[in-house]
């Protein structure tokens, strides 16, 4: 047919093809028309079959051999796929008019949505392909990183923990003459995690525990935890126990979340002495048993008692007369004694303490906290720089005591089983002297 058809007819069919397949080139139109024997309708059908993906504007011309193969396959499609009005549209428009492209009607399987440019957001995880799994892996790794950060906040205080059973912890505390701190926790109570995050991670608390206590921690649902709960009749979690390692007696307990400052204040009572000194003090306070002979109340004893009462009354009367005579002398002696005491007090030279700067704040690595127990029973705390001289501790105590203006005092560092008097003239810092994150007692000289 190509040999019979004139060049003008061929050009007319190419133009008609381009009017329907908008955006294609003349070479593409000529290839499809030649493959179908210059039959416009079949060439259009073959073009749409060959561009199944539906991206006509970007489709590259198919090789000639592919077009021939599609032409053979299109013979069975001609009856099923129809382009309504294709023949009528040919030649109905003038050369100046451009007709809109004909709509293509086809049935599409749901599984092939990705081939037709369906939005990725509408596809399921499995339909979106490897890219989605890669992003999921990224999300998983990010989630794991977040969980790891949270876990680091609430992890147990391994730095201060005693590794071993409860009995071994009690034996170690007894040998080292330290009180035993026991923390029973529950995975069901968030207060347990708060203790790990806020209290045990507090630098002042951890340093105090390391220096003065043995710390043991476990969960209430473990074998060791159940034994301790049963022995001490514990019902609510979390709980902190302070135990005498020699007798196993519970000396103090805290339930739920305990704030670091309050916990340090409560521990001050147990920093002055260890368990051994505690037992020595108890043994000295025990009253001795004395035998009280049973008195017989007969007539002879009653007579002796009456005679003794009469003699006592006479002695009192005589002493009263003597006191009147010597009252003037005694008052003079008292005045002399009081005068001597005032002179001794005035002769005491009070030291001049350095001015106390404003309490520092900022980087915790540069700060230390010192707790002080005052003679009146009050407990106060303050932050100092680790490089500050220890004389500032005297200045702080001086600011808390009104009587310190006329009465000297001394500082004692509480160490289990012993005590250490601090030297005001020592030219060292808090970090060098070991006073950082410790407890100090103030006593009058």
TACORFEN-V177956 format. One record per backbone hydrogen bond with DSSP energy under -1.0 kcal/mol. NH is the residue of the N-H (numbers start at 0). CO is the residue of the C=O. Records with the same first field share a line. If there is no record, write none. Layout:
# TACORFEN-V177956
NH: CO  CO
This chain:
# TACORFEN-V177956
4: 0
9: 5
10: 6
11: 7
12: 8
13: 9
14: 10
15: 11
16: 12
17: 13
18: 14
19: 15
20: 16
21: 19
23: 20
28: 24
29: 25
30: 26
31: 27
32: 28
33: 29
34: 30
35: 31
36: 33
37: 32
42: 38
43: 39
44: 40
45: 41
46: 42
47: 43
48: 44
49: 45
50: 46
53: 50
55: 53
66: 62
67: 63
68: 64
69: 65
70: 66
71: 67
72: 68
73: 69
75: 72
76: 73
77: 73
80: 76
85: 82
88: 84
91: 88
111: 108
112: 109
114: 111
115: 112
116: 113
117: 112
121: 118
122: 119
127: 123
131: 128
132: 128
133: 129
134: 130
135: 131
136: 132
137: 133
138: 134
139: 135
140: 136
141: 137
142: 138
143: 139
144: 140
145: 141
146: 142
147: 143
148: 144
149: 145
150: 146
151: 147
152: 148
153: 149
157: 155
159: 156
161: 214
168: 164
169: 165
170: 166
171: 167
172: 168
173: 169
174: 170
175: 171
177: 172
179: 242
180: 213
181: 240
182: 215
183: 238
184: 217
188: 185
191: 188
193: 189
194: 190
195: 191
196: 192
197: 193
199: 194
201: 198
205: 201
206: 202
207: 203
208: 204
209: 205
210: 206
211: 207
212: 208
213: 178
215: 180
217: 182
219: 184
221: 218
225: 221
226: 222
227: 223
228: 224
229: 225
230: 226
231: 227
233: 228
238: 183
239: 253
240: 181
241: 251
242: 179
243: 248
247: 243
250: 241
251: 241
253: 239
255: 237
262: 258
263: 259
264: 260
265: 261
266: 262
269: 266
270: 267
277: 273
278: 274
279: 275
280: 276
281: 277
282: 278
283: 279
284: 280
297: 295
301: 297
302: 298
303: 299
304: 300
305: 301
306: 302
307: 303
308: 304
309: 305
310: 306
311: 307
312: 308
313: 309
314: 310
315: 311
316: 312
317: 313
318: 314
319: 315
320: 316
321: 317
322: 318
323: 319
324: 320
325: 321
329: 325
330: 326
331: 327
332: 328
333: 329
334: 330
335: 331
336: 332
337: 333
338: 334
339: 335
340: 336
341: 337
342: 338
343: 339
344: 340
345: 341
346: 342
365: 362
367: 383
369: 381
370: 437
371: 379
372: 439
373: 377
376: 373
379: 371
381: 369
383: 367
385: 365
387: 384
389: 427
391: 388
392: 389
394: 390
395: 391
396: 392
397: 393
398: 394
404: 401
405: 402
409: 442
411: 440
412: 419
413: 438
414: 417
417: 414
419: 412
421: 410
425: 422
427: 425
429: 387
430: 385
432: 428
434: 429
435: 429
437: 434
439: 370
440: 411
441: 372
442: 409
444: 407
